[in-house]
């Protein structure tokens, strides 16, 4: 049985090394420029096939993978004037790998089903290093049989964890990121306390990572000397978690506090 052709949209910090791994594994990958030409020009040497628009990517793809910034960009490359959704063949699979609303993915899946298409929401965890090394955690939501059709592709990128129906992958990723970012915010706050007491912060981290307070965050990320303002991605991910909580009528004060801790002071 021939390997599926992969359409790949979103050759950013995560997408480029993911596409490179797929090419190195011998997969046929077709892509188009989303924001910058640099990545696709680097991947040309690996054999990526460039077309002009997401619409043309869809014409070739058996499995269409998108990993762009957010919901709006995903919607543009799928449903926009040059979007891929209208040109995908019946039976094709859309794999949405950006972090976004579970509800958006469920609505997309219903629309896709009416066209004879399938959707898997599959955000990833593991940072750029995991994308390069093929050690990502792929948090997949969708029909088990559809996910199994993607296994050969997913296995090149990391370990696939089936979370449940469409949207469950996003719920898992949003929860994971809220925990990571909340832990980061807490460590920064506590470092300010122990630093004010006079303890050397490097020594604090060394001892913390031998103690019960250690975590993936404390062991994996360099900590700034002072608290920092959240950049765009943490704000997006924490806001997503709060939005989902509001939709479900759940209070999430610690997630709100994590978001507030990284906001610039008035």
C-alpha positions in Angstrom: 0.0 0.0 0.0 1.5 3.4 -1.0 2.5 5.8 1.7 0.1 8.8 2.2 1.1 12.1 0.8 1.5 14.7 3.6 0.4 18.2 3.1 2.2 20.4 5.6 1.2 24.0 6.5 3.1 26.0 9.1 6.9 25.7 8.8 7.7 27.7 11.9 9.9 26.9 14.8 8.1 23.6 15.5 6.8 22.8 12.0 10.1 23.0 10.1 11.9 20.3 12.1 8.8 18.2 12.1 8.5 18.4 8.3 12.3 17.7 8.0 11.9 14.5 10.0 9.1 13.4 7.7 11.2 14.1 4.7 14.2 12.2 6.2 11.9 9.3 6.8 11.0 9.1 3.1 7.6 10.6 3.2 6.3 12.8 0.3 5.7 16.2 1.8 3.9 19.0 -0.1 3.9 22.5 1.5 3.3 26.2 0.9 4.7 29.4 2.5 2.6 30.6 5.4 4.7 33.6 6.7 8.3 33.3 5.6 10.1 31.6 2.7 13.2 30.8 4.7 12.1 27.4 6.0 10.7 26.0 2.8 13.9 27.0 1.0 15.9 25.1 3.6 13.7 22.1 3.2 13.9 22.2 -0.6 17.2 20.3 -0.3 15.4 17.6 1.6 12.8 17.2 -1.1 9.8 19.2 0.0 7.5 20.0 -2.9 6.4 23.6 -2.9 3.1 24.8 -4.2 1.7 28.3 -4.2 -1.2 28.1 -1.7 -2.8 26.0 1.0 -5.6 25.3 -1.6 -3.0 23.6 -3.8 -1.5 21.7 -0.8 -5.0 20.3 -0.2 -5.2 19.0 -3.8 -2.2 16.7 -3.1 -2.7 15.7 0.5 -4.0 12.4 1.9 -3.1 13.7 5.4 -3.1 17.5 5.8 -1.1 18.7 8.9 -1.4 22.3 10.1 0.7 23.9 12.8 0.3 27.6 12.6 0.0 30.2 15.4 -3.6 30.1 16.4 -7.2 29.5 15.6 -7.5 32.5 13.2 -4.5 31.4 11.2 -5.8 27.8 11.1 -9.1 29.0 9.8 -7.5 31.0 7.1 -5.4 28.2 5.8 -8.3 25.8 5.9 -11.4 27.9 5.1 -10.0 31.1 3.6 -10.2 32.1 -0.1 -7.1 30.0 -0.8 -7.8 27.4 2.0 -7.2 23.7 1.7 -10.5 22.5 3.0 -12.3 22.8 -0.3 -9.8 20.8 -2.3 -9.2 17.8 -0.1 -10.3 14.5 -1.5 -12.9 12.4 0.2 -11.4 10.3 2.9 -8.5 12.7 3.5 -7.5 13.5 7.1 -7.0 17.0 8.6 -4.6 16.9 11.6 -4.8 20.2 13.5 -1.6 20.6 15.6 -1.8 24.1 16.8 -3.1 24.8 20.4 -6.6 26.1 20.2 -10.2 25.8 21.4 -11.6 22.2 21.6 -14.9 23.6 20.4 -13.3 25.0 17.2 -11.9 21.5 16.5 -15.3 19.9 17.1 -17.1 22.3 14.8 -14.4 21.8 12.1 -14.9 18.0 12.4 -18.6 18.3 11.8 -18.0 20.4 8.7 -15.3 18.0 7.5 -17.6 15.0 8.0 -20.2 16.6 5.8 -17.5 16.6 3.0 -16.4 13.0 3.6 -13.3 14.2 5.5 -11.9 13.3 8.9 -10.3 15.5 11.6 -7.8 14.7 14.3 -6.9 17.4 16.8 -3.3 16.7 17.7 -1.4 19.4 19.6 2.2 18.5 20.6 4.3 18.9 23.6 8.1 18.7 23.8 9.4 22.0 22.6 11.6 22.6 19.6 14.2 20.0 20.8 11.5 17.3 20.8 10.5 18.3 17.2 14.1 17.9 16.1 14.7 14.7 17.9 11.3 13.0 17.2 10.4 12.8 20.9 7.2 14.9 20.9 4.1 13.8 22.8 1.3 13.9 20.3 -2.0 14.5 22.1 -4.5 13.1 19.7 -8.3 13.6 19.8 -10.5 11.8 17.3 -11.7 8.4 16.1 -9.3 5.6 17.0 -9.4 4.2 13.4 -8.5 7.6 11.9 -5.6 8.1 14.3 -4.4 4.6 13.4 -4.3 5.7 9.8 -1.9 8.4 10.8 0.4 6.2 13.0 3.1 5.7 10.4 3.4 9.5 10.1 3.0 10.3 13.8 5.6 7.7 14.8 8.3 9.7 13.0 7.5 12.7 15.3 7.1 11.1 18.7 4.7 9.2 20.9 1.0 9.3 20.2 -1.4 9.4 23.1 -5.0 9.0 22.3 -6.9 11.4 24.6 -10.5 10.8 23.5 -12.9 12.2 20.9 -12.2 15.3 18.8 -11.3 18.2 21.1 -9.8 16.0 23.8 -6.3 16.5 22.5 -6.8 20.3 22.8 -8.2 19.9 26.3 -5.1 17.8 27.3 -2.7 20.4 25.8 -4.4 23.4 27.3 -4.3 21.6 30.7 -0.7 20.6 30.3 0.4 24.1 29.4 -1.6 25.7 32.2 0.3 23.5 34.7 3.7 24.2 33.2 3.1 28.0 33.1 1.6 28.0 36.6 4.6 26.2 37.9 6.9 28.6 36.2 5.0 31.6 37.8 5.2 30.0 41.2 8.9 29.3 41.0 9.6 32.9 40.0 7.5 34.2 42.9 9.3 31.9 45.4 12.7 32.8 44.0 11.9 36.4 44.7 11.1 35.5 48.3 14.2 33.5 49.0 16.4 36.0 47.1 15.1 38.8 49.3 16.1 36.7 52.3 19.6 36.5 50.9 19.8 33.0 49.6 21.9 32.4 46.4 19.3 31.6 43.7 21.5 29.1 41.9 22.0 27.2 45.1 18.2 27.4 45.7 17.5 25.8 42.3 20.2 23.1 42.9 18.6 22.1 46.2 15.1 22.4 44.9 15.9 19.9 42.2 17.0 17.4 44.8 13.9 18.0 46.9 10.2 17.3 46.7 9.4 20.6 45.0 11.3 19.7 41.9 9.4 19.5 38.6 10.0 19.3 34.8 9.9 23.1 34.8 12.5 23.6 37.6 14.8 21.0 36.0 14.4 22.0 32.4 14.2 25.8 32.1 16.7 28.5 33.0 15.0 31.0 35.4 15.4 34.7 35.0 16.9 36.7 37.9 13.7 38.7 38.1 10.1 38.0 37.3 9.3 38.6 33.6 6.3 39.7 31.6 4.6 36.8 29.7 5.3 36.7 26.0 2.5 36.1 23.5 2.3 32.3 23.6 1.8 31.9 27.4 -0.8 34.6 27.3 -2.6 32.8 24.5 -2.5 29.4 26.2 -3.5 30.5 29.6 -6.3 32.6 28.1 -7.5 29.5 26.2 -7.7 27.5 29.4 -9.7 30.3 31.1 -12.0 30.5 28.1 -12.7 26.8 28.2 -13.3 27.0 32.0 -15.8 29.8 31.5 -17.6 27.8 28.8 -18.0 24.9 31.2 -18.8 27.0 34.3 -15.7 26.0 36.1 -13.7 28.4 38.3 -10.0 28.5 37.7 -8.5 31.1 40.1 -5.0 29.6 40.0 -4.9 29.7 36.2 -6.1 33.4 36.3 -3.5 34.2 38.9 -0.8 32.6 36.7 -1.9 34.8 33.8 -2.1 37.9 35.9 1.4 37.3 37.3 2.9 37.8 33.9 1.0 40.9 32.9 2.8 44.2 32.8 2.3 46.5 35.8 0.2 49.6 35.3 
